[in-house]
Amino acid sequence: MPVHVFVEVGGSDEEIPLDAPAGAVVTWLHRGQRQVGELAVRAVAALDLPSGTGQAFVHGEATMVKQLRRILRVERGLTPRQLSISGYWRLGADEDGWQESKGEWNRSVEAEERVALAR
């Protein structure tokens, strides 16, 4: 099964060498003036996931992570055990502000997810 790696950056000047596993498909997404996370969300939503049990590692801006979590958990059916997922930072918040509000943010995301999965 191929490993897909999507890395969203402002432009090609932000690309860095990655030590990806052999056979990994690394796709650099050049955001330009688009909203942070927009291209990553589109790329994951369009990805044909292989059958079987997979895993996803999603870390980055909180709003993007929330959208990707919904896609992977609700729309694609991945379980919490298949995900490593965390909003490391939030657009418009400094580190202290984000850490202070992160617990409530996570509870809100989890509550929305429970409602969506119950449908």
N, CA, C and O atoms as a GROMACS GRO file, in nm:
protein
  476
    1MET      N    1   0.084  -0.118   0.000
    1MET     CA    2   0.000   0.000   0.000
    1MET      C    3   0.088   0.124   0.000
    1MET      O    4   0.178   0.135   0.084
    2PRO      N    5   0.066   0.216  -0.091
    2PRO     CA    6   0.150   0.336  -0.091
    2PRO      C    7   0.118   0.428   0.027
    2PRO      O    8   0.006   0.434   0.077
    3VAL      N    9   0.220   0.497   0.069
    3VAL     CA   10   0.205   0.600   0.172
    3VAL      C   11   0.190   0.733   0.099
    3VAL      O   12   0.274   0.768   0.015
    4HIS      N   13   0.083   0.806   0.131
    4HIS     CA   14   0.062   0.937   0.071
    4HIS      C   15   0.096   1.043   0.174
    4HIS      O   16   0.050   1.038   0.288
    5VAL      N   17   0.177   1.138   0.134
    5VAL     CA   18   0.217   1.248   0.221
    5VAL      C   19   0.180   1.378   0.150
    5VAL      O   20   0.228   1.406   0.041
    6PHE      N   21   0.094   1.457   0.215
    6PHE     CA   22   0.059   1.588   0.163
    6PHE      C   23   0.120   1.692   0.256
    6PHE      O   24   0.099   1.688   0.377
    7VAL      N   25   0.195   1.785   0.198
    7VAL     CA   26   0.256   1.891   0.276
    7VAL      C   27   0.215   2.023   0.213
    7VAL      O   28   0.251   2.053   0.099
    8GLU      N   29   0.139   2.102   0.290
    8GLU     CA   30   0.096   2.232   0.239
    8GLU      C   31   0.192   2.340   0.288
    8GLU      O   32   0.218   2.352   0.408
    9VAL      N   33   0.243   2.418   0.193
    9VAL     CA   34   0.335   2.528   0.223
    9VAL      C   35   0.294   2.650   0.141
    9VAL      O   36   0.214   2.640   0.048
   10GLY      N   37   0.349   2.764   0.177
   10GLY     CA   38   0.317   2.887   0.106
   10GLY      C   39   0.355   2.882  -0.041
   10GLY      O   40   0.279   2.925  -0.128
   11GLY      N   41   0.474   2.828  -0.069
   11GLY     CA   42   0.522   2.820  -0.207
   11GLY      C   43   0.640   2.726  -0.215
   11GLY      O   44   0.682   2.669  -0.114
   12SER      N   45   0.694   2.709  -0.334
   12SER     CA   46   0.803   2.614  -0.355
   12SER      C   47   0.927   2.648  -0.273
   12SER      O   48   1.006   2.560  -0.241
   13ASP      N   49   0.945   2.775  -0.239
   13ASP     CA   50   1.061   2.815  -0.159
   13ASP      C   51   1.055   2.762  -0.016
   13ASP      O   52   1.154   2.768   0.057
   14GLU      N   53   0.940   2.709   0.026
   14GLU     CA   54   0.925   2.654   0.161
   14GLU      C   55   0.941   2.502   0.165
   14GLU      O   56   0.934   2.443   0.273
   15GLU      N   57   0.961   2.440   0.052
   15GLU     CA   58   0.982   2.295   0.050
   15GLU      C   59   1.117   2.262   0.115
   15GLU      O   60   1.215   2.335   0.097
   16ILE      N   61   1.120   2.154   0.190
   16ILE     CA   62   1.242   2.107   0.254
   16ILE      C   63   1.259   1.958   0.223
   16ILE      O   64   1.161   1.890   0.193
   17PRO      N   65   1.380   1.908   0.230
   17PRO     CA   66   1.398   1.764   0.207
   17PRO      C   67   1.324   1.683   0.312
   17PRO      O   68   1.328   1.715   0.431
   18LEU      N   69   1.256   1.578   0.269
   18LEU     CA   70   1.185   1.489   0.360
   18LEU      C   71   1.247   1.351   0.356
   18LEU      O   72   1.287   1.303   0.249
   19ASP      N   73   1.255   1.288   0.470
   19ASP     CA   74   1.302   1.151   0.479
   19ASP      C   75   1.179   1.061   0.479
   19ASP      O   76   1.138   1.010   0.584
   20ALA      N   77   1.122   1.042   0.363
   20ALA     CA   78   0.999   0.962   0.349
   20ALA      C   79   1.036   0.818   0.319
   20ALA      O   80   1.141   0.791   0.260
   21PRO      N   81   0.950   0.725   0.358
   21PRO     CA   82   0.978   0.584   0.329
   21PRO      C   83   0.984   0.558   0.179
   21PRO      O   84   0.921   0.629   0.100
   22ALA      N   85   1.057   0.456   0.140
   22ALA     CA   86   1.065   0.418  -0.001
   22ALA      C   87   0.925   0.392  -0.054
   22ALA      O   88   0.844   0.326   0.012
   23GLY      N   89   0.895   0.444  -0.171
   23GLY     CA   90   0.765   0.425  -0.232
   23GLY      C   91   0.660   0.526  -0.191
   23GLY      O   92   0.549   0.526  -0.244
   24ALA      N   93   0.694   0.614  -0.096
   24ALA     CA   94   0.597   0.715  -0.053
   24ALA      C   95   0.572   0.813  -0.165
   24ALA      O   96   0.662   0.848  -0.242
   25VAL      N   97   0.448   0.857  -0.174
   25VAL     CA   98   0.409   0.957  -0.272
   25VAL      C   99   0.398   1.090  -0.196
   25VAL      O  100   0.303   1.111  -0.122
   26VAL      N  101   0.496   1.178  -0.216
   26VAL     CA  102   0.498   1.307  -0.148
   26VAL      C  103   0.445   1.412  -0.244
   26VAL      O  104   0.495   1.428  -0.356
   27THR      N  105   0.342   1.483  -0.199
   27THR     CA  106   0.283   1.588  -0.280
   27THR      C  107   0.294   1.720  -0.206
   27THR      O  108   0.240   1.736  -0.096
   28TRP      N  109   0.365   1.814  -0.267
   28TRP     CA  110   0.377   1.949  -0.210
   28TRP      C  111   0.261   2.032  -0.262
   28TRP      O  112   0.239   2.041  -0.383
   29LEU      N  113   0.188   2.092  -0.171
   29LEU     CA  114   0.073   2.175  -0.206
   29LEU      C  115   0.111   2.321  -0.182
   29LEU      O  116   0.130   2.362  -0.068
   30HIS      N  117   0.122   2.398  -0.289
   30HIS     CA  118   0.164   2.538  -0.279
   30HIS      C  119   0.040   2.626  -0.264
   30HIS      O  120  -0.035   2.648  -0.359
   31ARG      N  121   0.022   2.675  -0.144
   31ARG     CA  122  -0.097   2.749  -0.105
   31ARG      C  123  -0.109   2.886  -0.172
   31ARG      O  124  -0.219   2.926  -0.210
   32GLY      N  125   0.000   2.956  -0.188
   32GLY     CA  126  -0.009   3.092  -0.241
   32GLY      C  127  -0.095   3.178  -0.150
   32GLY      O  128  -0.068   3.188  -0.030
   33GLN      N  129  -0.197   3.241  -0.205
   33GLN     CA  130  -0.284   3.331  -0.128
   33GLN      C  131  -0.408   3.261  -0.070
   33GLN      O  132  -0.492   3.327  -0.009
   34ARG      N  133  -0.419   3.132  -0.090
   34ARG     CA  134  -0.536   3.058  -0.038
   34ARG      C  135  -0.531   3.048   0.115
   34ARG      O  136  -0.427   3.070   0.177
   35GLN      N  137  -0.644   3.015   0.172
   35GLN     CA  138  -0.656   2.995   0.317
   35GLN      C  139  -0.568   2.877   0.360
   35GLN      O  140  -0.560   2.777   0.290
   36VAL      N  141  -0.504   2.889   0.476
   36VAL     CA  142  -0.424   2.780   0.531
   36VAL      C  143  -0.511   2.655   0.542
   36VAL      O  144  -0.621   2.660   0.597
   37GLY      N  145  -0.461   2.545   0.489
   37GLY     CA  146  -0.530   2.416   0.498
   37GLY      C  147  -0.623   2.384   0.383
   37GLY      O  148  -0.662   2.269   0.366
   38GLU      N  149  -0.660   2.483   0.304
   38GLU     CA  150  -0.757   2.462   0.196
   38GLU      C  151  -0.712   2.352   0.100
   38GLU      O  152  -0.790   2.263   0.067
   39LEU      N  153  -0.589   2.358   0.056
   39LEU     CA  154  -0.541   2.258  -0.040
   39LEU      C  155  -0.525   2.120   0.022
   39LEU      O  156  -0.552   2.020  -0.043
   40ALA      N  157  -0.481   2.115   0.146
   40ALA     CA  158  -0.466   1.986   0.214
   40ALA      C  159  -0.602   1.918   0.231
   40ALA      O  160  -0.613   1.798   0.209
   41VAL      N  161  -0.703   1.994   0.268
   41VAL     CA  162  -0.838   1.937   0.283
   41VAL      C  163  -0.888   1.884   0.150
   41VAL      O  164  -0.942   1.774   0.143
   42ARG      N  165  -0.869   1.962   0.044
   42ARG     CA  166  -0.911   1.916  -0.089
   42ARG      C  167  -0.839   1.788  -0.130
   42ARG      O  168  -0.900   1.695  -0.183
   43ALA      N  169  -0.708   1.785  -0.106
   43ALA     CA  170  -0.628   1.669  -0.147
   43ALA      C  171  -0.671   1.542  -0.075
   43ALA      O  172  -0.685   1.437  -0.138
   44VAL      N  173  -0.693   1.551   0.054
   44VAL     CA  174  -0.734   1.433   0.131
   44VAL      C  175  -0.876   1.392   0.091
   44VAL      O  176  -0.904   1.272   0.077
   45ALA      N  177  -0.964   1.488   0.074
   45ALA     CA  178  -1.102   1.456   0.035
   45ALA      C  179  -1.106   1.385  -0.100
   45ALA      O  180  -1.193   1.300  -0.123
   46ALA      N  181  -1.015   1.418  -0.190
   46ALA     CA  182  -1.015   1.359  -0.324
   46ALA      C  183  -0.938   1.228  -0.330
   46ALA      O  184  -0.944   1.158  -0.431
   47LEU      N  185  -0.866   1.193  -0.225
   47LEU     CA  186  -0.782   1.073  -0.226
   47LEU      C  187  -0.867   0.947  -0.222
   47LEU      O  188  -0.956   0.935  -0.138
   48ASP      N  189  -0.839   0.854  -0.312
   48ASP     CA  190  -0.903   0.723  -0.307
   48ASP      C  191  -0.825   0.640  -0.207
   48ASP      O  192  -0.712   0.598  -0.232
   49LEU      N  193  -0.887   0.617  -0.092
   49LEU     CA  194  -0.820   0.538   0.010
   49LEU      C  195  -0.823   0.391  -0.030
   49LEU      O  196  -0.925   0.342  -0.078
   50PRO      N  197  -0.713   0.322  -0.010
   50PRO     CA  198  -0.712   0.179  -0.040
   50PRO      C  199  -0.800   0.102   0.058
   50PRO      O  200  -0.826   0.150   0.169
   51SER      N  201  -0.845  -0.014   0.019
   51SER     CA  202  -0.924  -0.095   0.110
   51SER      C  203  -0.834  -0.150   0.220
   51SER      O  204  -0.712  -0.153   0.205
   52GLY      N  205  -0.894  -0.193   0.327
   52GLY     CA  206  -0.817  -0.247   0.438
   52GLY      C  207  -0.800  -0.145   0.548
   52GLY      O  208  -0.862  -0.039   0.548
   53THR      N  209  -0.716  -0.180   0.642
   53THR     CA  210  -0.693  -0.095   0.757
   53THR      C  211  -0.574  -0.004   0.730
   53THR      O  212  -0.464  -0.050   0.700
   54GLY      N  213  -0.598   0.125   0.741
   54GLY     CA  214  -0.493   0.223   0.719
   54GLY      C  215  -0.475   0.310   0.841
   54GLY      O  216  -0.539   0.291   0.944
   55GLN      N  217  -0.387   0.405   0.828
   55GLN     CA  218  -0.361   0.501   0.934
   55GLN      C  219  -0.345   0.639   0.873
   55GLN      O  220  -0.306   0.652   0.757
   56ALA      N  221  -0.374   0.740   0.952
   56ALA     CA  222  -0.355   0.878   0.908
   56ALA      C  223  -0.288   0.958   1.020
   56ALA      O  224  -0.323   0.945   1.137
   57PHE      N  225  -0.192   1.039   0.981
   57PHE     CA  226  -0.122   1.129   1.072
   57PHE      C  227  -0.154   1.269   1.024
   57PHE      O  228  -0.110   1.310   0.916
   58VAL      N  229  -0.231   1.343   1.103
   58VAL     CA  230  -0.277   1.476   1.063
   58VAL      C  231  -0.244   1.574   1.174
   58VAL      O  232  -0.301   1.567   1.283
   59HIS      N  233  -0.152   1.664   1.146
   59HIS     CA  234  -0.114   1.764   1.245
   59HIS      C  235  -0.094   1.895   1.172
   59HIS      O  236  -0.039   1.898   1.062
   60GLY      N  237  -0.138   2.005   1.234
   60GLY     CA  238  -0.123   2.135   1.170
   60GLY      C  239  -0.219   2.236   1.229
   60GLY      O  240  -0.251   2.232   1.348
   61GLU      N  241  -0.265   2.327   1.146
   61GLU     CA  242  -0.356   2.434   1.187
   61GLU      C  243  -0.490   2.374   1.229
   61GLU      O  244  -0.542   2.286   1.161
   62ALA      N  245  -0.545   2.421   1.340
   62ALA     CA  246  -0.661   2.358   1.405
   62ALA      C  247  -0.785   2.348   1.315
   62ALA      O  248  -0.851   2.244   1.314
   63THR      N  249  -0.818   2.452   1.242
   63THR     CA  250  -0.938   2.447   1.158
   63THR      C  251  -0.922   2.343   1.047
   63THR      O  252  -1.016   2.270   1.016
   64MET      N  253  -0.804   2.336   0.988
   64MET     CA  254  -0.776   2.235   0.886
   64MET      C  255  -0.786   2.095   0.947
   64MET      O  256  -0.846   2.005   0.887
   65VAL      N  257  -0.728   2.077   1.064
   65VAL     CA  258  -0.730   1.947   1.130
   65VAL      C  259  -0.874   1.905   1.160
   65VAL      O  260  -0.910   1.789   1.143
   66LYS      N  261  -0.955   1.999   1.204
   66LYS     CA  262  -1.096   1.969   1.232
   66LYS      C  263  -1.166   1.920   1.105
   66LYS      O  264  -1.241   1.822   1.110
   67GLN      N  265  -1.143   1.986   0.994
   67GLN     CA  266  -1.206   1.946   0.868
   67GLN      C  267  -1.157   1.809   0.824
   67GLN      O  268  -1.236   1.726   0.779
   68LEU      N  269  -1.027   1.784   0.836
   68LEU     CA  270  -0.973   1.655   0.797
   68LEU      C  271  -1.020   1.544   0.889
   68LEU      O  272  -1.043   1.431   0.845
   69ARG      N  273  -1.034   1.575   1.016
   69ARG     CA  274  -1.085   1.475   1.110
   69ARG      C  275  -1.226   1.433   1.071
   69ARG      O  276  -1.258   1.314   1.074
   70ARG      N  277  -1.309   1.528   1.035
   70ARG     CA  278  -1.446   1.496   0.993
   70ARG      C  279  -1.444   1.408   0.868
   70ARG      O  280  -1.518   1.310   0.859
   71ILE      N  281  -1.361   1.443   0.772
   71ILE     CA  282  -1.353   1.364   0.649
   71ILE      C  283  -1.310   1.221   0.682
   71ILE      O  284  -1.373   1.125   0.637
   72LEU      N  285  -1.205   1.208   0.760
   72LEU     CA  286  -1.150   1.075   0.788
   72LEU      C  287  -1.237   0.992   0.881
   72LEU      O  288  -1.254   0.872   0.859
   73ARG      N  289  -1.294   1.054   0.984
   73ARG     CA  290  -1.376   0.979   1.082
   73ARG      C  291  -1.518   0.958   1.032
   73ARG      O  292  -1.567   0.845   1.032
   74VAL      N  293  -1.584   1.065   0.991
   74VAL     CA  294  -1.726   1.057   0.958
   74VAL      C  295  -1.749   1.006   0.816
   74VAL      O  296  -1.829   0.915   0.795
   75GLU      N  297  -1.679   1.065   0.721
   75GLU     CA  298  -1.703   1.028   0.581
   75GLU      C  299  -1.630   0.901   0.540
   75GLU      O  300  -1.683   0.822   0.461
   76ARG      N  301  -1.510   0.879   0.592
   76ARG     CA  302  -1.430   0.763   0.550
   76ARG      C  303  -1.430   0.648   0.650
   76ARG      O  304  -1.386   0.538   0.617
   77GLY      N  305  -1.480   0.672   0.770
   77GLY     CA  306  -1.497   0.564   0.868
   77GLY      C  307  -1.373   0.518   0.942
   77GLY      O  308  -1.374   0.408   0.998
   78LEU      N  309  -1.267   0.597   0.944
   78LEU     CA  310  -1.150   0.557   1.021
   78LEU      C  311  -1.182   0.567   1.169
   78LEU      O  312  -1.259   0.653   1.212
   79THR      N  313  -1.123   0.479   1.247
   79THR     CA  314  -1.145   0.478   1.391
   79THR      C  315  -1.041   0.567   1.461
   79THR      O  316  -0.938   0.600   1.401
   80PRO      N  317  -1.066   0.605   1.584
   80PRO     CA  318  -0.967   0.684   1.658
   80PRO      C  319  -0.831   0.614   1.666
   80PRO      O  320  -0.727   0.682   1.668
   81ARG      N  321  -0.829   0.483   1.670
   81ARG     CA  322  -0.702   0.408   1.678
   81ARG      C  323  -0.622   0.419   1.549
   81ARG      O  324  -0.502   0.394   1.549
   82GLN      N  325  -0.688   0.455   1.439
   82GLN     CA  326  -0.620   0.467   1.312
   82GLN      C  327  -0.565   0.608   1.289
   82GLN      O  328  -0.500   0.633   1.187
   83LEU      N  329  -0.590   0.698   1.381
   83LEU     CA  330  -0.553   0.838   1.362
   83LEU      C  331  -0.457   0.889   1.467
   83LEU      O  332  -0.470   0.858   1.586
   84SER      N  333  -0.363   0.967   1.423
   84SER     CA  334  -0.286   1.055   1.510
   84SER      C  335  -0.321   1.193   1.458
   84SER      O  336  -0.280   1.231   1.348
   85ILE      N  337  -0.395   1.269   1.536
   85ILE     CA  338  -0.452   1.393   1.483
   85ILE      C  339  -0.452   1.500   1.591
   85ILE      O  340  -0.500   1.478   1.702
   86SER      N  341  -0.398   1.618   1.556
   86SER     CA  342  -0.390   1.725   1.655
   86SER      C  343  -0.373   1.860   1.587
   86SER      O  344  -0.297   1.875   1.492
   87GLY      N  345  -0.445   1.957   1.638
   87GLY     CA  346  -0.425   2.095   1.596
   87GLY      C  347  -0.309   2.153   1.675
   87GLY      O  348  -0.323   2.182   1.794
   88TYR      N  349  -0.195   2.170   1.611
   88TYR     CA  350  -0.077   2.222   1.680
   88TYR      C  351  -0.086   2.373   1.704
   88TYR      O  352  -0.029   2.425   1.800
   89TRP      N  353  -0.157   2.441   1.615
   89TRP     CA  354  -0.167   2.586   1.626
   89TRP      C  355  -0.300   2.628   1.564
   89TRP      O  356  -0.365   2.551   1.494
   90ARG      N  357  -0.339   2.752   1.592
   90ARG     CA  358  -0.466   2.802   1.539
   90ARG      C  359  -0.443   2.941   1.482
   90ARG      O  360  -0.390   3.030   1.548
   91LEU      N  361  -0.484   2.956   1.357
   91LEU     CA  362  -0.472   3.084   1.289
   91LEU      C  363  -0.540   3.192   1.372
   91LEU      O  364  -0.655   3.176   1.412
   92GLY      N  365  -0.471   3.302   1.398
   92GLY     CA  366  -0.526   3.413   1.475
   92GLY      C  367  -0.503   3.405   1.624
   92GLY      O  368  -0.542   3.496   1.697
   93ALA      N  369  -0.440   3.297   1.672
   93ALA     CA  370  -0.414   3.283   1.815
   93ALA      C  371  -0.264   3.265   1.838
   93ALA      O  372  -0.197   3.195   1.763
   94ASP      N  373  -0.212   3.330   1.942
   94ASP     CA  374  -0.072   3.305   1.975
   94ASP      C  375  -0.064   3.173   2.053
   94ASP      O  376  -0.166   3.114   2.087
   95GLU      N  377   0.056   3.128   2.082
   95GLU     CA  378   0.076   2.998   2.146
   95GLU      C  379   0.002   2.988   2.279
   95GLU      O  380  -0.066   2.888   2.305
   96ASP      N  381   0.014   3.091   2.364
   96ASP     CA  382  -0.053   3.087   2.494
   96ASP      C  383  -0.205   3.085   2.478
   96ASP      O  384  -0.274   3.009   2.547
   97GLY      N  385  -0.256   3.167   2.388
   97GLY     CA  386  -0.401   3.171   2.366
   97GLY      C  387  -0.454   3.040   2.313
   97GLY      O  388  -0.561   2.994   2.355
   98TRP      N  389  -0.380   2.978   2.221
   98TRP     CA  390  -0.424   2.850   2.165
   98TRP      C  391  -0.421   2.741   2.273
   98TRP      O  392  -0.517   2.664   2.285
   99GLN      N  393  -0.314   2.733   2.350
   99GLN     CA  394  -0.305   2.630   2.452
   99GLN      C  395  -0.414   2.646   2.558
   99GLN      O  396  -0.465   2.547   2.611
  100GLU      N  397  -0.448   2.770   2.587
  100GLU     CA  398  -0.553   2.798   2.686
  100GLU      C  399  -0.690   2.751   2.637
  100GLU      O  400  -0.772   2.705   2.717
  101SER      N  401  -0.715   2.763   2.509
  101SER     CA  402  -0.847   2.729   2.454
  101SER      C  403  -0.854   2.591   2.389
  101SER      O  404  -0.962   2.547   2.350
  102LYS      N  405  -0.741   2.522   2.377
  102LYS     CA  406  -0.735   2.397   2.302
  102LYS      C  407  -0.824   2.287   2.362
  102LYS      O  408  -0.888   2.213   2.288
  103GLY      N  409  -0.828   2.276   2.493
  103GLY     CA  410  -0.912   2.173   2.557
  103GLY      C  411  -1.059   2.190   2.521
  103GLY      O  412  -1.126   2.093   2.485
  104GLU      N  413  -1.108   2.310   2.530
  104GLU     CA  414  -1.248   2.337   2.494
  104GLU      C  415  -1.271   2.314   2.346
  104GLU      O  416  -1.373   2.257   2.307
  105TRP      N  417  -1.177   2.356   2.263
  105TRP     CA  418  -1.185   2.334   2.118
  105TRP      C  419  -1.198   2.184   2.089
  105TRP      O  420  -1.284   2.142   2.012
  106ASN      N  421  -1.111   2.104   2.151
  106ASN     CA  422  -1.114   1.959   2.128
  106ASN      C  423  -1.246   1.898   2.173
  106ASN      O  424  -1.300   1.812   2.104
  107ARG      N  425  -1.298   1.940   2.286
  107ARG     CA  426  -1.427   1.888   2.334
  107ARG      C  427  -1.538   1.922   2.236
  107ARG      O  428  -1.626   1.839   2.210
  108SER      N  429  -1.536   2.042   2.182
  108SER     CA  430  -1.635   2.084   2.084
  108SER      C  431  -1.628   2.000   1.957
  108SER      O  432  -1.730   1.957   1.904
  109VAL      N  433  -1.506   1.977   1.908
  109VAL     CA  434  -1.486   1.896   1.787
  109VAL      C  435  -1.536   1.754   1.812
  109VAL      O  436  -1.604   1.697   1.727
  110GLU      N  437  -1.503   1.697   1.926
  110GLU     CA  438  -1.546   1.561   1.958
  110GLU      C  439  -1.697   1.552   1.971
  110GLU      O  440  -1.756   1.452   1.929
  111ALA      N  441  -1.762   1.653   2.028
  111ALA     CA  442  -1.908   1.653   2.040
  111ALA      C  443  -1.974   1.659   1.903
  111ALA      O  444  -2.070   1.586   1.877
  112GLU      N  445  -1.923   1.745   1.815
  112GLU     CA  446  -1.976   1.754   1.678
  112GLU      C  447  -1.960   1.620   1.606
  112GLU      O  448  -2.049   1.576   1.533
  113GLU      N  449  -1.847   1.557   1.627
  113GLU     CA  450  -1.820   1.428   1.564
  113GLU      C  451  -1.916   1.320   1.613
  113GLU      O  452  -1.966   1.242   1.533
  114ARG      N  453  -1.942   1.316   1.743
  114ARG     CA  454  -2.036   1.217   1.797
  114ARG      C  455  -2.174   1.233   1.734
  114ARG      O  456  -2.239   1.134   1.699
  115VAL      N  457  -2.219   1.357   1.719
  115VAL     CA  458  -2.350   1.383   1.657
  115VAL      C  459  -2.349   1.334   1.513
  115VAL      O  460  -2.443   1.267   1.469
  116ALA      N  461  -2.244   1.366   1.439
  116ALA     CA  462  -2.236   1.326   1.298
  116ALA      C  463  -2.230   1.175   1.282
  116ALA      O  464  -2.292   1.120   1.191
  117LEU      N  465  -2.157   1.107   1.370
  117LEU     CA  466  -2.146   0.962   1.360
  117LEU      C  467  -2.275   0.892   1.402
  117LEU      O  468  -2.300   0.779   1.360
  118ALA      N  469  -2.357   0.958   1.484
  118ALA     CA  470  -2.482   0.898   1.530
  118ALA      C  471  -2.591   0.900   1.422
  118ALA      O  472  -2.693   0.831   1.435
  119ARG      N  473  -2.570   0.978   1.319
  119ARG     CA  474  -2.671   0.989   1.213
  119ARG      C  475  -2.677   0.869   1.127
  119ARG      O  476  -2.757   0.863   1.034
   0.00000   0.00000   0.00000
